[in-house]
Amino acid sequence: MIRNSILTASLVIAMGTLGITAAGAQVREAVGAVTNTDVAVSIYGAFSGTTNGNGITQSPSNAAGGLVEVRHIVNPIIGFEGTYSFNRANQTYTPNSVACPVGILPPCNSSPFAAVSADAHEVTGNWVASVKIANLRPFALAGGGLLFNEPSGSQTNTTSSTKGVFDYGAGLDWGLLPHLGLRFQYRGNLYKAPDLTRLYTSTGAFTHTSEPMIGVYFRL
């Protein structure tokens, strides 16, 4: 079911991208701006902080990931992009006091924590502001989308989690050839901690993931 949700979210963002492209074309004609569209692939590190709440400490693991983005620039203040990213997103849930997991009566001999191996899929749409200086293009972005966390393998007492996510970032495109260059950027994601185990609740707190990344872009 979560795969269908990812596909649906991707289609919605793609349709929105087409609509904004048409609107951007009208703006281009009105202001005489030069547009460009590019496709980029980046690798990144995902670094998330520990959260506390509901009597639980939730500790996500750090991981590597990959990002694919399609970006269309109309003018320095009008640009947009659609992105898909993937990274491992293992979670550990630890009760702040000695207690049995939900549904297990004392005395209990189970582990006092629950570790879940999971994958994170993120689909977003962002507004992009940028300016071209020689072969450099610094940019800033902000937007939102959906974060799908899905337990991997055949684990028991686990469940999928879908959360809304706000993302922001800034970076620099460095043109090496007329249609090819490097993209350096930092992205931050703000979302509620995922609830992936039936043994404990999540903290219910907002958490933040930092994603420094480097990639290559191809300008169409």
C-alpha positions in Angstrom: 0.0 0.0 0.0 2.8 2.4 0.8 4.3 1.9 -2.7 0.9 2.9 -4.2 1.0 6.0 -1.9 4.5 6.9 -3.2 3.3 6.5 -6.8 0.2 8.6 -6.2 2.2 11.4 -4.5 4.7 11.3 -7.4 1.9 11.6 -9.9 0.4 14.6 -8.1 3.7 16.4 -8.0 4.3 15.6 -11.6 0.9 17.1 -12.6 1.5 20.1 -10.4 4.9 20.5 -12.2 3.2 20.5 -15.6 0.7 23.1 -14.4 3.4 25.4 -13.0 5.4 24.9 -16.2 2.5 26.4 -18.2 2.2 29.2 -15.8 5.9 29.8 -15.9 5.8 30.0 -19.7 3.2 32.8 -19.4 5.4 34.6 -17.0 8.4 34.1 -19.2 6.6 35.7 -22.2 5.6 38.6 -20.0 9.0 39.4 -18.6 11.2 38.1 -21.4 13.1 35.8 -19.0 15.4 33.0 -20.2 14.4 29.7 -18.7 16.2 26.5 -18.1 15.3 23.0 -17.0 17.7 20.4 -15.5 17.7 16.9 -14.1 20.1 16.2 -11.2 21.2 13.1 -9.2 22.8 13.6 -5.8 24.1 11.5 -2.9 23.8 12.6 0.7 24.2 11.8 4.3 21.1 11.8 6.5 21.7 12.9 10.1 18.8 12.9 12.5 18.5 13.9 16.1 17.1 11.9 19.1 13.6 12.9 20.3 11.8 12.3 23.6 8.1 12.1 24.4 5.3 9.8 25.6 7.7 8.2 27.9 9.9 7.1 25.0 13.3 8.0 23.6 13.4 7.6 19.8 16.9 7.3 18.2 17.1 7.3 14.4 20.2 6.0 12.7 22.4 8.1 10.4 22.5 6.8 6.8 23.5 7.5 3.2 20.9 8.2 0.5 20.2 9.4 -3.0 18.1 12.2 -4.5 16.7 12.7 -8.0 15.3 16.1 -8.8 13.8 17.9 -11.9 14.1 21.6 -11.7 12.7 24.4 -13.9 13.9 28.0 -13.5 11.9 30.9 -15.0 13.7 33.9 -13.5 15.6 34.7 -10.4 12.6 34.6 -8.1 10.4 32.0 -9.9 11.6 28.4 -10.1 10.3 25.1 -8.9 11.3 21.5 -8.6 10.0 18.0 -7.9 12.2 15.5 -6.0 12.3 11.9 -4.9 14.8 10.7 -2.3 15.6 7.4 -0.6 17.7 6.4 2.4 17.8 3.9 5.2 15.9 5.1 8.3 16.3 2.6 11.1 14.6 3.6 14.4 15.2 2.5 18.0 12.4 3.0 20.6 13.5 2.9 24.3 11.2 3.4 27.2 12.3 6.0 29.7 11.3 3.8 32.6 11.3 0.0 33.1 8.1 -1.2 31.6 6.8 -4.1 29.5 5.9 -3.4 25.8 2.3 -2.8 25.0 0.2 -5.9 25.2 2.7 -7.8 27.4 1.9 -8.2 31.1 4.6 -8.4 33.7 6.8 -10.1 34.4 8.1 -9.7 30.9 11.4 -11.1 29.6 11.5 -9.2 26.3 14.0 -6.6 25.4 13.3 -3.1 26.9 13.8 -1.5 23.5 12.4 -2.0 20.0 14.8 -1.7 17.0 13.2 -1.4 13.5 15.0 -1.6 10.2 13.3 0.7 7.8 13.5 2.6 4.5 12.5 6.2 4.0 11.0 7.5 0.7 10.4 11.2 0.3 8.5 13.0 -2.4 8.5 16.8 -2.4 7.7 19.9 -4.5 9.7 23.1 -3.8 9.9 26.7 -4.8 13.4 27.7 -5.9 15.0 31.2 -6.1 18.3 31.5 -7.8 20.6 33.9 -9.6 23.3 33.2 -12.3 26.7 34.7 -11.9 29.1 33.6 -14.7 29.2 29.8 -14.5 27.8 29.8 -10.9 24.2 29.7 -9.8 23.5 30.0 -6.0 20.0 29.0 -5.0 17.6 28.7 -2.1 14.5 26.5 -1.8 11.6 25.7 0.4 8.5 23.4 0.1 7.0 20.3 1.4 5.7 16.8 0.6 5.3 13.4 2.1 7.7 11.1 3.9 7.0 7.4 3.7 8.8 5.2 6.3 8.5 1.5 5.6 9.9 -1.4 7.7 12.1 -3.7 5.7 12.3 -7.4 5.7 10.0 -9.8 7.6 9.9 -8.0 11.0 7.1 -8.6 13.5 5.1 -5.9 15.4 6.0 -3.2 12.8 3.9 -0.9 10.8 4.4 1.7 8.0 4.3 5.4 8.7 3.5 8.4 6.5 4.2 11.9 7.6 4.0 15.4 6.1 7.4 17.0 5.7 8.6 20.6 5.4 11.9 20.9 3.6 14.3 23.8 2.9 17.8 24.2 1.6 20.4 26.2 -0.2 23.3 25.4 -2.5 25.3 26.2 -5.6 25.4 25.0 -9.1 28.8 25.1 -10.8 28.7 24.8 -14.5 31.6 22.8 -16.0 30.2 22.4 -19.5 27.3 24.1 -21.3 24.8 21.4 -20.2 26.7 19.7 -17.4 27.8 20.8 -13.9 28.1 20.0 -10.2 25.5 20.7 -7.6 26.5 21.3 -4.0 23.6 21.8 -1.5 22.3 21.4 2.0 18.7 20.3 2.7 16.9 20.1 6.0 13.7 18.2 6.7 11.2 18.9 9.5 8.6 16.2 10.3 7.0 14.2 13.2 8.9 11.2 14.4 7.6 8.0 12.6 5.7 5.4 14.5 7.1 2.1 13.2 6.5 -0.4 16.0 3.4 -1.7 17.7 5.3 -2.4 20.9 5.7 1.3 21.8 4.3 4.6 20.6 6.5 7.1 18.9 7.6 10.2 20.8 5.1 12.3 18.8 7.7 15.0 18.7 9.0 16.9 15.7 12.4 15.9 14.5 14.9 17.3 12.0 17.1 15.6 9.4 20.1 17.3 8.0 21.2 16.3 4.5 24.5 17.7 3.0 24.8 16.5 -0.5 26.8 16.6 -3.8 25.6 15.7 -7.2 25.6 16.3 -10.9 23.0 18.0 -13.1 22.3 17.9 -16.8 20.7 21.0 -18.3 18.2 20.3 -21.0 
